[in-house]
């Protein structure tokens, strides 16, 4: 099983969640929301060879944590993974837009400078400006849109740009989410949970709930679950092998 976007450090008992992930042999991308959270979150995965820790600066916190960009630059050499980063176009974050753009541009410039990273991207109501920023920073890395919720036209542009997508049970519960996922290239899809923020039946999603996304994709693709798991495994191997 693969959970390519979750926040291990934000569970009430993260150590217990990590132990279960290790016991179940989950591959997990543990994303962070601030550079200052990265070292502690990485420590959660000590000895867990299938958990990777992403270095992030969440767009919703950009106005508060933009002063941590020098720390981001310092830590970037310690990881291949960057996330959660991106832009949020929600009305409640309109006043912080200029800070978001400045922070995201700085993050992409840093990734470009160090030869590219695997990027887990937030793009709520902002898929077009995220794609514009990626186009302005070629070589920033391999973009993976987490919980893509843009328009069909934006999805087509992302596909044409070679982007990847991580989809989870919460996304695939909605009609729009399933419609978008059905159009995504099957060889560029990974599963995620976005736990503990995403909810399943009212409870915080756990990394092992990515198995529900496998079941949902199997129904969407008209394929046996074993075939979906095999496809997802090949996809992950391809992504992490990319330079």
BAZA-402416 format. One record per atom (N, C-alpha, C, O): residue in one letter; z, x, y. Coordinates in steps of 0.2 Angstrom, whole numbers, plus 5000, padded with zeros to 4 digits. Last residue first. Layout:
BEGIN
aZXY...
***
This chain:
BEGIN
x493850755056x494050815061x494350785067x494650825071x494350655043x493950665049x494250715054x494850725054x495250625034x494850685033x494450695039x494150755039x495850505037x496250565038x495850635037x496050685039x494750415034x495050425041x495350495042x495250525047x494550435020x494050455025x494350465032x494150515035x495850385016x495650455014x495050475019x495050535021x495750255020x496250295023x496050375022x496150415026x494650205013x494650205020x495150255023x494950295027x495150215000x494550255002x494550265009x494350315012x496150115001x496350184999x495750235001x495850285004x495350005003x495850025008x496050095007x496150135012x494749994991x494350004997x494850035003x494650075006x495849974982x495450024981x495050044988x494950104990x496249844987x496749904988x496349974987x496450014990x495149774984x495349774991x495749844992x495649884996x495149774970x494549804974x494749814981x494549864984x496349704968x496249774966x495749814969x495749864971x496049574973x496549614976x496449694974x496549734979x494249534972x494949544969x495449584973x495149634976x493549454986x493549514982x494249514978x494749484981x493249384998x492949364992x492949414986x492549414982x493749425010x493149455008x492849435001x492249454999x494749335011x494249335017x493649365014x493049345016x495549365000x495249295001x494749295006x494249265005x495849495003x495449474997x495149404997x494649394995x496549485014x495949515015x495549495008x494949485009x497749425009x497349385014x496649415015x496149375015x498149525001x498049464998x497549425003x497149385001x498449625011x497949635005x497749575002x497149555001x499449565018x498749575021x498249585016x497649565017x500449575009x500249505011x499549515014x499049465013x500749705009x500449685003x500149615004x499649595001x501449725021x500649745021x500349715015x499749705015x502749715018x502349655019x501649665020x501249615020x503249845018x502949825012x502649755012x502349735008x503749855031x503149885030x502849865023x502249865022x504149685037x504349755034x503749785032x503249755030x504349575051x503949605045x504149675043x504349715048x505749465054x505349535055x504949555050x505249565044x505449295051x505749355050x505349415052x504749415051x504549185052x505149185056x505549255056x506049265060x503549215043x503949155042x504649165046x505149145043x503549365050x503249325045x503749275042x504249295040x503149445066x503549405062x503149375056x502549355057x503149605074x502749545071x503249505066x503649535063x504149695076x503949655081x503549595079x503749535080x504549795068x504849735067x504649685072x504949625072x502849785061x503549775061x503949825065x503749875066x501549795060x501849795067x502549775067x502749745072x500849815048x501249755049x501449745056x501649685058x499149845041x499749865045x500249805045x500049755042x497749915033x498249865034x498849895038x498949955039x496049955039x496649975036x497149915037x497049875041x494349975039x494849925040x495449955036x495449985031x493050025037x493450045043x494050005045x494249995050x492349965027x492550035026x492850065032x492950125033x492049835032x492549845027x492749915026x493349925024x491849805049x491649845043x492149855038x492649885040x492349645054x492449715054x492149745048x492249725043x492249505053x491649545056x491749625056x491249655057x493449465048x492849455044x492249495047x491749505043x494249485059x494349535053x493749525049x493449575046x493949375067x493749445069x493749495063x493349535063x494349275059x493649275061x493449345063x492949365062x495749295058x495349305052x494549305054x494149345051x496049275072x496149345068x495749355062x495449405061x495749145073x495449195077x495449265074x494949295073x496749085065x495949075063x495549125067x495149155064x498049185059x497749145064x497049145062x496749185059x498449275049x498749205049x498349155053x498249095052x498149395053x497749365048x497949295046x497649255043x499149445061x498549435063x498149385059x497749345061x500249445051x500249405057x499649385060x499449335062x499749545042x499849475040x499849425046x499649375046x498549645051x499149635047x499249565045x498849515048x497449785053x497549715053x498149695048x498249735043x496649915062x497149895057x497349825058x497449805064x495049985063x495449935064x496049925059x495949935053x493950105072x494350085066x494750025068x494850015074x492450135080x493150125080x493350095073x492950065070x491050165084x491350195078x492150185077x492450225073x490450085093x490750155095x491050195090x491350245091x490149975086x489650015088x489850085090x489550135089x491449915086x491149935080x490549985081x490550045078x491649895100x492049935096x491749965090x491850025088x490549795102x490549865105x491049915102x490849975101x491049695093x490449725092x490349795095x490149845092x492249665101x492249685094x491649725092x491649775089x491649615112x492049675112x492149705106x492149765105x491049495107x490649545110x491049615111x490749665109x492249425102x491749455098x491249505100x491049555097x493649485111x493149445110x492649475105x492649525103x495249545104x494749545110x494249485108x494349445103x496249595096x496249525098x495749505104x495749455107x496849705084x496249685089x496249615090x496249575085x497949775078x497949705080x497449685085x497649655090x497449935084x497949895081x497949825083x497949805089x496050025082x496249965086x496849935082x496649905076x495950185082x496050135077x496450075081x496950085084x494850325085x495250265088x495350215082x494850195079x494950485084x494750435080x495150375082x495750365080x494750585099x494950575093x494650515089x494150485091x494150625111x494950615111x495150605104x495750605103x492850645111x493150695108x493950685108x494350725106x492650575127x492350585121x492750645118x492850695121x493150485138x493450535135x493250555128x493650545123x492450365141x492550425147x492850485144x492850535148x492650295130x491950315132x492050375137x491550415137x493950255132x493750305126x493150335127x492950385126x493950175143x494250245143x494050285138x494050345139x493150075138x492850115144x493250175144x492950235145x494050025129x493450055126x493050095132x492750145130x495049975137x495150025132x494550065130x494550125129x494349875145x494549945148x494749995143x494650055145x494049785133x493549825137x493749885141x493449935140x495349745129x494949785124x494349825128x494249875127x496449685134x496149745138x495749785134x495649845134x497249595128x496949575134x496649625138x496549625144x497949725120x498049655121x497749645128x497949665133x497849855114x497249835118x497349755120x496849725121x498450005107x498649935109x498049915114x497949955119x497950105094x497850085100x498050015101x497949965097x498150265087x498350195086x498450155092x498850175096x497150395084x497450355089x497550285087x497150245085x497050555079x497050485076x497450445081x498050455081x496450675091x496950645087x496750585084x496250545086x495650825098x495650755095x496250735091x496450775087x495750945104x495350935098x495250865095x494950865090x496550955115x496850985109x496350975103x496550985097x495850885125x496050955125x496250985119x496051045118x495950755120x495350785120x495450865121x495050895117x497350725122x497050725115x496350765115x496250795110x497350735136x497750785132x497450785125x497350845122x496550625139x496350695141x496750745137x496450795135x497350525134x496650535131x496450605133x496150645129x498450535143x498550535135x497850555132x497850605128x497850505155x498150565154x498250585146x498150635144x497450375153x496950425154x497250495153x496850535150x498650315151x498250315146x497650365147x497450395142x499250335164x499550365158x499050365152x499050415149x498350265172x498450335173x498750365167x498550425165x498450135167x497750165167x497850245168x497550285164x499750105170x499550105163x498850145162x498850185158x499850115184x500150165180x499950165173x499850215170x498950005186x498750065189x499150125185x498850175183x499749895181x499049915178x498849985180x498650025176x500949835184x500949895181x500249925179x500249985176x500649705187x500849745192x500949815190x500949865195x500249645175x499749655180x499949705185x499549745187x501149605165x501049675166x500549695171x500349755172x501049475163x501649495165x501649575166x502149595169x499649455159x499849435166x500549465168x500649485174x499049585149x499449525150x499649515157x499749565161x498349705146x498149665152x498449595152x498249555156x498849855142x499049785141x498849745147x499149755152x498250005133x498249965139x498449885137x498249865132x498850145124x498350095126x498450065133x498750095137x499850195110x499550205117x499050155118x498750115113x501150225099x500650175101x500450185108x500950205113x500150365095x500250295095x500950275096x501350315093x499350495086x499550475093x499550395093x499050365091x499450625074x499350555076x499650535083x500250565084x499650755071x498950735071x498850655074x498250635074x500850845080x500650795076x499950775076x499550795081x501250955088x501650945082x501350885078x501650875072x500550955100x500351005095x500650995088x500551025083x501150865108x500550845105x500350895099x500050875094x502350905115x502450885108x501750875104x501750875098x501850925128x502250975124x502250965117x502151005112x501350805132x500950865132x501250925127x500850955124x502550725132x501950715127x501550775126x501350785121x503150795142x503450795136x502950775130x502850815125x502350755153x502450825151x502750835144x502550885141x502650615152x501950645151x501950715149x501650735145x503750555157x503750585150x503150615148x503050645143x503550485168x503750545169x503850585162x504050645163x503150355163x502650405165x502850475166x502450525166x504050255160x504150325156x503550365158x503450415154x503850145168x504550165167x504550235164x504950275166x502550115166x502750125173x503450155173x503650185178x502350105152x502050165156x502350175163x502450225165x502750015144x503250055147x503050105151x503350155154x501649955139x502149905143x502749945146x503049925150x500950055133x500750035140x501249985143x501249995149x501950185126x501750115126x501550095133x501850105137x501650325120x501850305126x501550235127x501050225130x501950425104x501650365109x501950365116x502450395117x501450505090x501750515097x501450465102x500850465103x501850445074x501450455079x501750465086x502350435087x502150515058x502450495064x502050505070x501750555071x501950465041x501750505047x502050475053x502150415054x502450475025x502650445031x502450485037x502650545037x502350535013x501850485014x502050445021x501750395022x503450615011x502750645011x502250595013x501650615014x504950635017x504550575015x503750595016x503550595022x505650735023x505650735016x505150675013x505150675007x505950635037x506050705034x506050695026x506450655023x505850525044x505350535039x505450605035x505050625031x506750535054x506850475049x506450495043x506550475038x506250625062x506750645058x506950595053x507150605047x505350555070x505050605065x505650625060x505450625054x506250495078x505850455073x505550495068x505550475062x506750605086x507150565082x506850525076x507050515071x505450635092x505850685087x506350645083x506350665077x505050525099x504650555094x505150595089x505050585083x505650475110x505850445104x505550475098x505750465092x505050535121x505750555120x505950525113x506450545111x503850465122x503850535119x504550555117x504650595112x503950295116x504050345121x504050415118x504250425112x503550225105x503450195111x503550245117x503250225122x502850275089x503350275094x503150245101x502550235102x502450225072x502250245079x502850235083x503350205082x502150285057x502750255061x502550275068x502650335070x501150245044x501050275051x501650245055x501550185057x501350265027x501650225033x501450275039x501550335039x501150215011x500850265016x501050225023x500750175024x502450194999x502050165004x501750225008x502150275009x503250204987x502650244988x502150224993x501550224993x504350134986x503750104984x503150144985x502550114984x505250234990x505350204983x504750174981x504550174975x504850245004x504850304999x504850274992x504450304988x505250115008x504550145009x504450195004x503950205001x506650125006x506250075002x505450095003x505150084998x506950225015x507150235008x506650185004x506450204999x506550155027x506250225025x506350235018x505850245014x507550055028x506850045027x506450105025x505950095021x508750125029x508650085023x507850065022x507650065017x508550185041x508550235036x508450195029x508150215024x508550075051x507850115049x507950155043x507450165039x509149945053x509349995048x508750035046x508550025041x508449875063x509149875063x509449935059x509949965061x506949965068x507249915064x508049925064x508249975066x506350055076x506649995079x506949945075x507149895077x505850165069x506450175073x506750115076x507350115078x504650105064x505250125059x505850125063x506350105061x503550015068x503950045072x504650055068x505150025069x501850035061x502449995062x502950045066x502850105067x500350045055x500650035062x501249995061x501249935060x499850045042x499650095047x499850085054x499550115059x500350045027x500550015034x500450065039x500750105040x499750025011x499650055018x499950015023x499649955024x500050044994x500050005000x500050045006x500350105006
***
